């Protein structure tokens, strides 16, 4: 048995939230639609946003097929695409 076959690759889980719920991933680059599905949300109804900034965070909206870089402690939110008007 060679030394390289004994060494396991280091798995690093990245913690982040979607709508305040905690998630982790070992893949830092994912499509926005995949992150929505991970949170149990339908990408046909919701868009993914990321809260950017500390004092007055603003959501940065991603298209469903856009690649998102998930960083440690990233804060994502779901954004409803359309809401019925009363």
KAMO-V783981 format. One record per residue. SS is DSSP state (H for helix, E for strand, - for the rest). Layout:
<<SS> <SS>>
This chain:
<<-> <-> <H> <H> <H> <H> <-> <-> <-> <-> <-> <-> <-> <E> <E> <E> <E> <E> <-> <-> <E> <E> <E> <E> <E> <-> <-> <-> <E> <E> <E> <H> <H> <H> <H> <H> <H> <H> <-> <-> <-> <-> <-> <-> <-> <E> <E> <E> <E> <E> <E> <E> <-> <-> <-> <-> <-> <E> <E> <E> <E> <E> <-> <-> <-> <-> <E> <E> <E> <-> <-> <-> <-> <E> <E> <E> <E> <E> <E> <E> <-> <-> <-> <-> <-> <->>
